[in-house]
Amino acid sequence: MQEVLEEKSQLKKVNTIDFNCDLAQSFGVYKNESEFELLDYVSSVNIATGFHAGDPIAIKNALLRAKNNNVVIGAHIGFNDIQGFGSRVVNLSEEEIEAIVIYQVGALMSFAKAFGLEVENVRPHGAMYQLASENFTFSCAIAKAVKKCSQWLTYVGASGDTILKVGEFVQLPVAQEVKLNKIYNADGSIDYKSGEVKDSETLVRRLQRYLQTSQIENNVNGFSVVKADTIHFSCNETSLELIKKAAELITPAPVSYSKVKSSGWV
């Protein structure tokens, strides 16, 4: 009975949340213009920084498009894996992790400075994202490197205990993220071994339930509470329909703005 009461007490309607998407997921002759279809509906963007995708022109163009839409800008960092689109783990020392994070965040910061903008978030990509959600030590190495770039940057990662513990340990702002197209475990973590949800009707139902209850379907035929500050919208054939529906249900607000607002400053 106590467990049921505790579970019900966690159910919570989502009143404020950020929408984010990835940009500059291009390189050389490979162009990805469809990603910009989501730009009118998000409140923050993650701009690829050259390792898994994003050459200098793609980065510049994405930055300027984001500026025109007045959205929060984040660095989308990853392993140096162009061929695998950052989907493969690269074994690195802590010194090497620090170096590739500072290199990538610094590149976007330089672009942003040139156009009178600020980088506010850092979000890992692909294999780096997964490893950061599962490995506290690895995630701390990323967070420490991010903090060396700026202590005001927000480190974005998969919802769960790892990102929260990393933020507390490193003393860096963090944001928990939910991905509606992912399968979740009973404890609210992502089941990376399962495939993704692609049916648009199912995704819309998952979205509606999440905004009403903070719950998402899990892999044991139940529902798990997934606490999040931001929803990630991947660039695929169902994303535009899904994010349009999301925008009908709730007005997104950047993570940084939400935290300032809750403090009473605005």
Secondary structure, DSSP 8 states (H G I E B T S, - for coil): -HHHHHHHHH-------EEEEEE---BTTB--GGGGGGTTT-SEEEEE-SSSS--HHHHHHHHHHHHHTT-EEEEEE--S-TTTTT-S-----HHHHHHHHHHHHHHHHHHHHHTT--EEEEEE-HHHHHHHHH-HHHHHHHHHHHHHH-TT-EEEEESSHHHHHHHHHHT--EEEEEETTS-B-TTS-B-TTS-----HHHHHHHHHHHHHHSEEEBTTSSEEE---SEEE--SSTTHHHHHHHHHHH-----HHHHHHHHHT--
